[in-house]
Amino acid sequence: MNIKQSEVSNYCGLILVDKAAGMTSHKIVSLVRKALNIDKVGHLGTLDPFATGLLPVLIGGATRLSDEIMDGKKQYLFTIKLGKETDTLDASGRIVEEKNVPQNFAELIEAKLNLFQGEIEQIPPVYSALKMNGKPLYEYMRASGSIPNPIETKKRKIFIEKLEIVNSNLSEESISLRVLCGKGTYVRSLARDLAKAIGTVGYCSQLRREFVEPWHVENAIYVSADIDKQELKNKIDSNLIPVIKILPKIPEIELDENFLKQISSGNIVLLDRSNSILPEQFLQQKQITSAFVKVKNFEIMFYSEIKFIAETNQFKIMPKKKMY
């Protein structure tokens, strides 16, 4: 293997970005690619252009771990502008409906919060990246203003763990809330549905993602569209989370050098449970299902599946995703 250690540390891991408003998630990825001069960059969980906040970005071989870390909880702070609904369910869209707003809207929403917690059904926005017939919904809307099938066919079950009011503004007829939710939740749809629950309409005027389990926006680097390329590179160099810390509960195995050819070719490795190179977790339990596997004195690492074979008292190590 001909990989320098500096390249491994700089170009394999995760960076937490605090995205500025007005930028697409893809724009963030593009900026990181240019700053590092690397192609393998990908984000976790798209943020709408008008939204701000936490966008985890995977770099290098760490991009292969997206499936393993996408299922965590997310937390958002959002504001609903009541009295108007737009086709995009945010401030960028065209107004499609207007209704009067009850003066006690905060009290009414407070009384309805329990209906929007736990497992609920949600209809996504027509302007979203969800696909219909293999094409994102927003592409249909931008091209013709309609989608092939009713949006209700995309209804899905989501889970909302916590939903609370942060503050309200009577003169602006707006209310801010914080939600802790599971994968697949559309906050713009939640804003629409909360407004309808009290007999009016509304759209999501502000949205900030504060948390993507286990990371918080307080630990993120702020990135705007005009950031200098060298400045961004410096920030990444100082704040990159190494690949083995992205999934801290997964153990690390360092194999002896004689396993280099075997593991670098992606071949299965069998280790006796009593082998001294196995971490303590392997000795205490047999339910280990994955591990990061390295080779001593060589810059190579695989995310590997682990299976315990009771008949031979061995662990079967199956390299699946090469990190570097």
MOVEN-V262975 format. One record per backbone hydrogen bond with DSSP energy under -0.5 kcal/mol. NH is the residue of the N-H (numbers start at 1). CO is the residue of the C=O. E is the energy in kcal/mol with one decimal. If there is no record, write none. Layout:
# MOVEN-V262975
nh=NH co=CO e=E
nh=NH co=CO e=E
This chain:
# MOVEN-V262975
nh=8 co=4 e=-1.8
nh=9 co=5 e=-2.4
nh=10 co=6 e=-2.0
nh=11 co=7 e=-2.3
nh=12 co=8 e=-0.6
nh=13 co=59 e=-1.8
nh=14 co=241 e=-2.1
nh=15 co=57 e=-2.8
nh=17 co=15 e=-0.6
nh=17 co=55 e=-1.6
nh=18 co=221 e=-3.2
nh=19 co=17 e=-0.9
nh=19 co=53 e=-3.1
nh=20 co=223 e=-1.8
nh=22 co=49 e=-2.5
nh=23 co=20 e=-1.0
nh=23 co=49 e=-0.8
nh=25 co=47 e=-0.6
nh=28 co=24 e=-1.3
nh=29 co=25 e=-1.8
nh=30 co=26 e=-2.4
nh=31 co=27 e=-2.3
nh=32 co=28 e=-2.2
nh=33 co=29 e=-2.4
nh=34 co=30 e=-2.2
nh=35 co=31 e=-2.3
nh=36 co=32 e=-2.1
nh=37 co=33 e=-1.5
nh=38 co=33 e=-1.5
nh=41 co=39 e=-1.6
nh=42 co=58 e=-2.2
nh=44 co=56 e=-2.3
nh=45 co=43 e=-0.6
nh=51 co=48 e=-1.3
nh=52 co=207 e=-2.4
nh=53 co=19 e=-1.5
nh=54 co=209 e=-2.7
nh=55 co=17 e=-2.9
nh=57 co=15 e=-2.8
nh=58 co=42 e=-3.3
nh=59 co=13 e=-2.9
nh=60 co=40 e=-3.1
nh=61 co=323 e=-0.7
nh=62 co=59 e=-1.3
nh=63 co=60 e=-2.0
nh=64 co=61 e=-1.8
nh=65 co=62 e=-2.1
nh=66 co=63 e=-1.1
nh=68 co=65 e=-0.6
nh=69 co=65 e=-1.1
nh=69 co=66 e=-0.6
nh=70 co=66 e=-0.5
nh=74 co=181 e=-2.6
nh=75 co=211 e=-2.3
nh=76 co=179 e=-2.4
nh=77 co=208 e=-2.8
nh=78 co=76 e=-0.5
nh=78 co=177 e=-2.8
nh=79 co=206 e=-2.2
nh=80 co=175 e=-3.1
nh=81 co=79 e=-0.5
nh=81 co=203 e=-2.8
nh=82 co=80 e=-0.7
nh=82 co=173 e=-2.6
nh=83 co=201 e=-3.0
nh=84 co=81 e=-0.5
nh=85 co=97 e=-2.5
nh=87 co=94 e=-2.0
nh=89 co=86 e=-0.6
nh=91 co=204 e=-0.6
nh=93 co=90 e=-1.3
nh=96 co=85 e=-3.1
nh=97 co=85 e=-1.4
nh=99 co=83 e=-1.9
nh=102 co=100 e=-0.5
nh=105 co=102 e=-1.3
nh=108 co=104 e=-2.2
nh=109 co=105 e=-2.5
nh=110 co=106 e=-2.4
nh=111 co=107 e=-1.8
nh=112 co=108 e=-0.7
nh=112 co=109 e=-1.0
nh=113 co=109 e=-0.9
nh=113 co=110 e=-0.7
nh=115 co=112 e=-1.7
nh=116 co=113 e=-1.8
nh=117 co=114 e=-1.0
nh=118 co=160 e=-3.6
nh=120 co=118 e=-0.6
nh=120 co=158 e=-2.1
nh=122 co=156 e=-2.9
nh=124 co=122 e=-0.6
nh=128 co=126 e=-1.2
nh=132 co=135 e=-2.6
nh=135 co=132 e=-1.3
nh=137 co=130 e=-2.9
nh=138 co=128 e=-2.0
nh=139 co=136 e=-0.9
nh=140 co=136 e=-1.1
nh=141 co=137 e=-2.2
nh=142 co=138 e=-2.4
nh=143 co=139 e=-1.7
nh=144 co=140 e=-3.0
nh=145 co=140 e=-0.9
nh=145 co=141 e=-1.1
nh=146 co=140 e=-0.7
nh=153 co=150 e=-1.9
nh=154 co=151 e=-2.1
nh=155 co=152 e=-1.7
nh=156 co=122 e=-2.3
nh=158 co=120 e=-2.8
nh=160 co=118 e=-2.6
nh=161 co=159 e=-0.6
nh=161 co=180 e=-2.0
nh=162 co=180 e=-1.8
nh=164 co=178 e=-2.2
nh=166 co=176 e=-3.0
nh=167 co=176 e=-1.3
nh=169 co=174 e=-3.0
nh=173 co=169 e=-0.8
nh=174 co=169 e=-1.9
nh=175 co=80 e=-1.7
nh=176 co=167 e=-3.1
nh=177 co=78 e=-3.0
nh=178 co=164 e=-2.6
nh=179 co=76 e=-2.5
nh=180 co=162 e=-2.7
nh=181 co=74 e=-3.1
nh=181 co=179 e=-0.5
nh=182 co=159 e=-2.9
nh=185 co=182 e=-1.2
nh=187 co=185 e=-0.7
nh=190 co=186 e=-1.8
nh=191 co=187 e=-2.5
nh=192 co=188 e=-2.0
nh=193 co=189 e=-2.6
nh=194 co=190 e=-2.4
nh=195 co=191 e=-1.9
nh=196 co=192 e=-2.1
nh=197 co=193 e=-1.8
nh=198 co=194 e=-0.7
nh=198 co=195 e=-1.0
nh=199 co=196 e=-1.7
nh=200 co=195 e=-2.1
nh=203 co=81 e=-1.8
nh=204 co=89 e=-2.3
nh=205 co=79 e=-2.1
nh=205 co=203 e=-0.9
nh=206 co=79 e=-1.1
nh=208 co=77 e=-2.5
nh=209 co=52 e=-2.4
nh=210 co=75 e=-2.6
nh=210 co=208 e=-0.6
nh=211 co=75 e=-1.5
nh=212 co=215 e=-2.6
nh=213 co=73 e=-3.1
nh=215 co=212 e=-3.6
nh=217 co=210 e=-2.7
nh=219 co=216 e=-1.9
nh=220 co=217 e=-1.9
nh=221 co=16 e=-2.9
nh=223 co=18 e=-2.2
nh=227 co=224 e=-1.5
nh=232 co=228 e=-2.5
nh=233 co=229 e=-2.2
nh=234 co=230 e=-2.5
nh=235 co=231 e=-2.1
nh=236 co=232 e=-2.4
nh=237 co=233 e=-2.8
nh=238 co=234 e=-1.7
nh=239 co=235 e=-1.2
nh=239 co=236 e=-0.6
nh=240 co=236 e=-1.5
nh=241 co=14 e=-3.2
nh=242 co=240 e=-0.6
nh=243 co=12 e=-0.7
nh=245 co=242 e=-1.8
nh=246 co=242 e=-0.6
nh=246 co=243 e=-1.0
nh=247 co=243 e=-0.7
nh=248 co=245 e=-0.6
nh=250 co=247 e=-1.9
nh=251 co=249 e=-0.5
nh=251 co=290 e=-0.5
nh=253 co=292 e=-3.2
nh=254 co=277 e=-0.5
nh=255 co=253 e=-0.6
nh=255 co=294 e=-3.2
nh=259 co=256 e=-2.0
nh=260 co=257 e=-2.0
nh=263 co=259 e=-2.9
nh=264 co=260 e=-2.8
nh=265 co=261 e=-1.0
nh=266 co=263 e=-1.6
nh=267 co=262 e=-2.3
nh=269 co=317 e=-2.3
nh=271 co=315 e=-2.3
nh=273 co=313 e=-2.5
nh=275 co=272 e=-2.1
nh=278 co=275 e=-1.5
nh=282 co=279 e=-1.2
nh=283 co=279 e=-0.9
nh=283 co=280 e=-0.5
nh=284 co=280 e=-1.7
nh=285 co=281 e=-1.7
nh=291 co=304 e=-2.1
nh=292 co=251 e=-2.6
nh=293 co=291 e=-0.6
nh=293 co=302 e=-3.0
nh=294 co=253 e=-3.4
nh=294 co=292 e=-0.5
nh=295 co=298 e=-0.6
nh=295 co=300 e=-0.8
nh=296 co=255 e=-2.9
nh=298 co=295 e=-2.1
nh=300 co=298 e=-1.8
nh=302 co=293 e=-2.2
nh=303 co=321 e=-3.4
nh=304 co=291 e=-3.0
nh=304 co=302 e=-0.7
nh=305 co=318 e=-2.5
nh=306 co=289 e=-2.3
nh=307 co=316 e=-2.0
nh=309 co=314 e=-3.4
nh=310 co=308 e=-0.8
nh=312 co=309 e=-0.6
nh=313 co=309 e=-1.2
nh=314 co=309 e=-1.6
nh=315 co=271 e=-3.2
nh=316 co=307 e=-3.7
nh=316 co=314 e=-0.5
nh=317 co=269 e=-3.4
nh=317 co=315 e=-0.7
nh=318 co=305 e=-3.0
nh=318 co=316 e=-0.6
nh=319 co=317 e=-0.6
nh=320 co=303 e=-2.1
nh=321 co=303 e=-2.3
nh=323 co=301 e=-2.6
nh=323 co=321 e=-0.5
nh=324 co=301 e=-1.1
